[in-house]
Structures are given as C-alpha cells and as structure tokens.
C-alpha cells in the first residue's frame, strides 16, 4: 500500500494480496482521519460481503473467491470509542457479468485498488443501539 495526501484528499493504492479495510485503517490512523467519505475501484480475488437482517439482528455473509472487478466502493470514516470506524459497501462484478453488492467485510486485492478519502472537517461518532444491533452515527450538537 502506498498513499499520498493532497490537503483534504488522500489517494490510496492497495497492492496485490493486501486487504483493503486493513490498509484503509492504517492510513486513517497514520493521518489522524476522523471524518471522511470513501470512494474507489479496482479488483479483488476474494471478498466477504453481506447484508444485516434487522429483524434477526444477524449479518448474513457471502464469501466470494474468484477474480472480480470493484465496480464501486463507497463508504464513510467515522469513529467509535476513539477508534477509526469504517463503514464500506461494494459492488463486485464477476466475469459472467453478474454482480454482488453489500457491506464489505473483507476484500483481498487482485491487481490494484485505487481509493480516495475525501476528508471532512469535524468528527462523527458511533454508538451501539441494542434495539437494532447496529452502531449508527451520533452527531455532536
């Protein structure tokens, strides 16, 4: 992984075999990113995506192990209990033209991943809500 910061934007390149979320967390910690949006593209050889079933309070994961293009990678950087919190979704295209989408839990880079962090002034936190089982954003008033 390598990256370059240009004022309020960080360009990140993830290399083959690297896990995308791990690399983004490293960059955010090094650069003290507290609030940002994430966008990106690239390719992966393995991904774990899924959907959270609110009624069951359970995350249903789909493990994909084949070459796929990242058609879209989007998300947010906030913080939870003082730590970097990444909330990332992806659209992954297979060679037969089908696509998978959902919350990204893991993404192992095939050739490259090019990701842009757009830094935003301020801070947004997260807190656990037992009724939903999720950690929604908490805004400072």
N, C-alpha and C positions, 0 to 999 in steps of 0.2 A: 504494500500500500504506500502511496505517496499522496501528498496533497499540497495545495497552495492556497494561501489566504489573500484575498484582494478586498481590503476594507471589510464590508459586511457580507461577503460571499466567500465560501470555501469550496474549492473544486477538489474532489477526491477521486483517485484512481485505485480501484481494488484489482489485484492481480490474481492469476490462476491459482486455485486451491484455497484462497482466502475466504473467510466467512464474512459476509457483508455487514451484518449487525455488529459483530465484534470490532471490525475496523472503524465503523462509524462511531462507536462508543469511545474508542481510543482517541480519535480526532476530537470529539466533543470534550473529552476530559483534558486533553493537551491544550486546547484553545479556549477552555472555560466557556463553552457554548451553553447557555441557559435556556434559550428560546430560539427555534428556527423551524423553517419548513424544509422538507427533503424532496428532491426530485431526481430521477435517474433512469438509466437504461443500461443494457449490457447483455451478458449471457451467464447462465448457470448450468452446472451439471447435476446439482442436487438442490432441492428446495423442500421446505416444510411450510405449507400454507394451511389456512383453516378458517373456520368460522366459529364464533361463540354463540351457542344456543342459550338465549337469555332465560327461557323457561326452565331449562335443565341446569343452568349455570355450569355449563361444560363446554370446553373447547374441543371441537372435532378437527383433528389434524389430517391433512393429506400429504403423504410423502411421495415426492416425485423424483425419480432418479433416471434422468436422461437429458441430453442436450436441449436447452430451452433458451429462447430469447426473452429478455426482460422487456416487454412492450411498454411497461410503465412501472415506475417505482415511486411511491409518494408517501409522505408521512410528516410527522412532527417530532421535534425535540422539545421536551419539557423536563421537569424534574420531579422526583418523588423521594421524599425524605432526604433531600440534599444530593441525590444521585441522578445521573443522566437517565432519562426515561425516553426510549424510542418507541414510537407507535408507527409502524410501517406496513403498508399494503403493497401488493404487487400483482401485475397481470403478466403471466408467463405463457409464451406461445411455444407449442410443440411443432415438430417438423411436418406433421399431418395437418396443421392449420388450426387445431383445437387449442383452446386457451383455458388456463386455470387462473383463478383470482382468489384473493383473500388476504387475511392478516399474515404477514411474513414472520415466521418463527426462526427460519434458517435459510440461508442462500449461499451455496458454495460456487464461487466464480469459475466459469469455464475459460473464457479468453480475457475478458475485462469487464469491469463495471465502472461507469462514469457517473458520479453522483455529485449533485450540487446542494450545498446547505446555504439557504438564504437566512442570514442572521437577523433577528428582530430584537429591538431594544426591550428590556424588561425581563420578566420572569413569569412563568405559569407553572403551578404545581399540580400534583395529583393526590387524590385521597381515595381510599377504599370505601366502597358503598356496599354493605352486606346484602341489601335488597337485590342488587343486580349482580354482585360478584365481580364488578369491574372497578377500575381506577379512573374515573372521569376527571377532566380538567377542573381546577379550582382557581378562580380569579381573585386577584388582590383588589380590594375596594378602596 
